[in-house]
Amino acid sequence: RLTTEALARYILETMGQAQARKVLILSAHPAPDFLRESVVHGFRQRLGAEAVDFIKPLHLYEPRVAAPWDLAARSELYGNGFTYAYRLRDDPRVDRSDIAKRLRDHFFDVV
């Protein structure tokens, strides 16, 4: 099936890490990138809070309050963000703090 969750599963299986449960998705910038958006969405659907996206792409998450800038911001996204923008709920359990220490401590199964 062509879902973002299937994409995440495919990535893990291809890496020989099908059993990975803690994944860190690194991004050099918060600007839109359709492939990254699909990967982040898939890992969050598959692993929930154990998929940490750092730097958090704000345009993937539901805004806390609907704001008029949302419509203007959509025009900057690929396809106006139709299939991916503002689709994820921000999960307070996602810990984006102290990433460097967690990397040194081998906290994540896959980076």
Residue pairs with C-beta under 8 A, 6 or more apart in sequence:
3 42
3 45
4 38
4 39
4 41
4 42
4 45
4 84
5 42
5 45
5 46
6 42
7 38
7 39
7 42
8 39
8 42
8 43
8 45
8 46
8 47
8 51
9 18
9 42
9 46
11 39
11 42
12 18
12 20
12 23
12 110
15 110
17 109
17 110
19 109
20 109
20 110
21 47
21 50
21 109
22 47
22 50
22 52
22 107
22 108
22 109
22 110
23 43
23 47
23 50
23 51
23 52
23 108
23 109
23 110
23 111
24 52
24 54
24 99
24 102
24 103
24 108
24 110
24 111
25 36
25 39
25 40
25 43
25 51
25 52
25 53
25 54
26 54
26 111
27 33
27 36
27 53
27 54
27 55
27 57
28 55
29 55
30 55
30 56
30 57
30 58
32 57
32 59
32 76
32 77
32 78
32 81
34 78
34 79
34 84
36 57
37 57
37 60
37 84
37 85
38 84
40 51
40 53
40 57
40 60
40 88
41 60
41 84
41 87
41 88
43 51
43 53
44 51
44 53
44 88
44 91
48 91
48 93
49 91
49 93
49 94
49 95
51 94
52 94
52 95
52 96
52 99
52 108
53 60
53 94
53 96
54 96
54 99
56 96
59 73
59 77
59 81
59 85
59 86
60 84
60 85
60 86
60 87
60 88
61 86
61 88
61 89
61 90
62 86
62 87
62 88
62 89
62 90
63 70
63 86
64 90
70 86
74 80
74 81
74 85
77 85
102 108
103 111
